[in-house]
Amino acid sequence: MANQITRAIALTGLALISSAPARADAVEDFYKGKNLSIIVGFSPGGGYDLNARAIGRYIGKHIPGNPKVIVQNMPGAGSLTAINHMANLAPKDGTAIATFSRGTPFEPLMGNKQAQFDPRNLTWIGSPSRETNLVFTRSQSNFKTLDDLRGREVIIATTGGGADTATFPLIMNAVFKTKMKIVTGYPGASELLLAVERGEADGMAGLSWGYLKVARPAWVPEKKVDVQLQLGLSKATDLPNVPSALDLVKDQADRQFLEVFLARLAIAWPLAGPANMPADRATALRAAFAETMKDAEYKAEAEKQAIDVDPVFADEITSILNRVYTASPEAIERARQIAEAAR
């Protein structure tokens, strides 16, 4: 009997050892000679397109079978067109993934009936970095602290249309009782910065710190602007003296409400595939993404293009989504009201 048990254990061990290469071979056989599409929910040239193309140049060599990676732009409805296509129409076999606005995964929660997907069911791959947004004013406006923003009216420039720069001023007024007067109608971030430079606006609330460092690298170090607050689930390491919004929130209901919006910053440049992707291919794509984030050639290109590399992996994204989608009904209703007002 002992010999039979020993033989059974040995055979089981051999089966387990042989199964891993078999699974790897199956993935390699599948991807060999195929294309992997990365669908971008915006037109060429923007940050999401830039990140997708940088990843697309290197991720293929880390996927078994080395598929050819093709980036396809599918702009429309603030990237809802792309995520709806990916979730409902794109092949579910591991040959299509997409990148879309960081706020889009939360649109179903905000009551947007055009959002025809449940983000918790998507096959998450990762994000190359997380973002921190800023509240800042030009130094000539003389708003040095958060208390100054509470004390008198501050004119804030935004594009409108539900953008972070339209949403976060409303959140600031709701949570921190600031007196932000929002001026909409600017077409993009570059025009917003020009408005601040020209004195048409005092500042902005909700602009990406990563973008500001590239677009106006001298503003913070040369104290051309005063940064009152940083917005994110985690603090930016290169802004050690700027307080975090979460650190200043005392009321638990306000904190949960704020976290609903800050969650999007933690998945800054999301990559995901459709639900029900074969598990071995999902594992291979996630592993390839992780290897790409360590790839010396990718990191060199990211540095040249001022792309921060601080990856967020699939399990963390899933955890963030689950936390937000199980927030209190009161927090979600407050968030919906802000999202509607910002559109």
Secondary structure, 3 states (H helix, E strand, C coil): CHHHHHHHHHHHHHHHHHHHHHHHHHHHHHHCCCEEEEEECCCCCCHHHHHHHHHHCCHHHHCCCCCEEEEEECCCHHHHHHHHHHHHCCCCCCCEEEECCCCHHHCCCCCCCCCCCCHHHCEEEEECCCCCEEEEEEHHHCCCCHHHHHHCCEEEECCCCCCHHHHHHHHHHHHHCCCEEEECCCCCHHHHHHHHHHCCCCEEEEEEHHHHHHHCCCCCCCCCEEEEEEECCCCCCCCCCCCEHHHHCCCHHHHHHHHHHHHHHHHCCCEEECCCCCHHHHHHHHHHHHHHHHCHHHHHHHHHCCCCCCCEEHHHHHHHHHHHHCCCHHHHHHHHHHHHHHC
